Structure formats: C-alpha cells, structure tokens
Amino acid sequence: MQGQMQSMYKTAWAVLGNDEDVADVIQETILTCYEKMEQLKTDNYFHTWLIRILVNKCNDILRKRSRMHLLEEPPEIPVMEEAYENAEWKEVLRALDEKYRVTVLLYYVEGFSTVDISKILGVSESAVRSRLSRARKQLGRELE
C-alpha cells in the first residue's frame, strides 16, 4: 500500500485541492481496501481498484461540501511530486474543469490507459478520449 501513496495523493489532490481532505480520503480509502480486499478478483487490477475507491471517496467529500455550501477556492499548498512544483502547471491544472483535471492527471501523470481510466471514473472509453481532447484544447487556450 505504501507504494501507492504518491499516486493516491496526486489523484485526491487533483479532485479535492486541499491537504486535510486529501489525508482524510486516503485514510478512508486504505480502510475500505482492507475491509473489501476479498472483493478484488484479480491482483493485477489492484491499482485500478484502489484509485476507483479513492475517486468514489473524493466524490463523497465533494457531495458533503456542496450540501454545506462551502465552495471556497482551494489554498495554495505544497505537493509531493516535481511535476507539481511548477506553479504555472498547478495554475493551469486548476483552470481545468474537475472532470478534465482528473482525467489529465490519471492519463499523463499516472500513466493509466484510457480503458483503465474509464473503469476508474465509471465512464465510457470514448468519454475519456473526449475529455482528454477537450482538456488539451482548454490547456492550449490557457497557455496562449
């Protein structure tokens, strides 16, 4: 599980945008994984299964936020990976819609295939390709 922590952190941060919620969602994800381990049919899909649980937990937190009307701009925070140390990269990522931001992170940073991303996010593979295309266009406009 320790080897998955950076991947979990980057994915959760892309969705939630603050360290407190990220820490909570990672802890909940690890607990759920241990409780539901017998449901994992193939060990080869552990990482995909783990990230799917994480994304579901992130969505739970977002639903709670929207019910409590706490829609604030996430604070600037330090993150773990060199790819995120570039402030311009973080700003560009923040400019993307959440569904595009998560898809871009999973594809370009985490290296998931479009098939795996479709399983993680619960959308079709064509929706993943469409999100990547739209994200690239939006990124192009942001970088001009």
N, C-alpha and C positions, 0 to 999 in steps of 0.2 A: 504494500500500500504506500510505503514511503516514496517509492519511485514514481508514483502518480501525483504527488503533491503539487509540483510546479504546474502540471497540466490542469489540475483541478483549480488551482489559484487563478491562473490566467483566464480560464473559461468563466469562472464565477465572477471575477472582476470585470470582465467584458460585459456581463449581464447586469451586475449589481452596482459596481462603481465605488464601493467603499469597503474598507478592510474589516469593519465589525460584522457586517452582513456576510462577507466572504468567509470569515472564520466560522461563523455560525453554520453556514450552509455546508462547509467542508466537514465540520464535525457531525452534522446530521446525516450527511451522505455516507461517511465512514460507518456510522452506527447502523444505518439502513443496509449497507452492503453486508455487514457481518450478520445481521438478522435474516437477510434474504439470500444468503450465499447458495443455499440449496436450489434456488430458482434459476441460477445460471446454468444453462445447458451445456455450453462449450467454453472451456477455459480460454480459448483463442479470442473470444469476444469480451473478455473481462473489461478491457479499457473502454470499449464502446458502451457496454452495460453501465459501467461506473459513471461515465460522462452523461449518459441518459438520466440516471438517477440525480446527478448533480444539477442538470438543467431543470428537471422537474422541481427540485427543491428551490432553485432560484426563482422559478415561476411562482411557487407558493409564496415566497417572500414578496415578490412584486405585487401579487394579489392583495396581500396584507397591507402593503404600503398604499395601494390605491384606495382601499377601504378606509384607511386612516387619513387620507388626503395629505400625505407627507411627500409631495412631489417637489423635492429640492434638487438643485444642481449638485452632483457628487463632488466632494472636495478633491483637491489635488493631493495625491498620495504617492509615495514611492512604491515601486513594484520590483519584482524579483529578476526579471529577465532583461538582458541587454536590449532586445528588440523594443522594449517599452521605455527604456531610459531616455530615448529621444523624445523631448517634449512635443515636437511637431507631430510625431507619429501618434502620440496619445490624443492630441487635439483632433487630428484627422479621424482617428477611430471614434472619438466622442461625437463627431459630426454625423457619423453614420446612424441610421435607424438601428434599433436594437437587433432586429432580425438579421440585418445585413452585418452588423458588427460581430455577432456570434458566429455567423456562417464564415466570414472572412477569417476570424481567429482560428476556428476549427480547421479550415482548409489550408491557409498559408502558414500559420504559426505552429499548429499541432500536427499538420500533415495528414489529416483524415481524408479519405476518398469521399467523393460525392455520395456514394452508396452508404458509407458509414454515417456521414452527416445526416442523410435522410432518415436513417434509423434513430439517431440521437435526437433529432429535432421533431421527429414524427411527421415529416412532410415528404412529398414525392422527390425523387432524384431530379426531375425536371425543375421542381421548385427551387432546389438547392442551386442548380446551374443558373437559373434565372436570378436568384438573389446574388450570386457571385458576379454575374454580368452587370446587374444594376449597381452593385456596390462599387465595381471598378469604374463605372461611368460617374457615379457620385464622387468617388475619390479623385477622379480626373478633374472634375469641376472644382473640388476643394483645393487641389494643388495648383490650379492655374493662377 
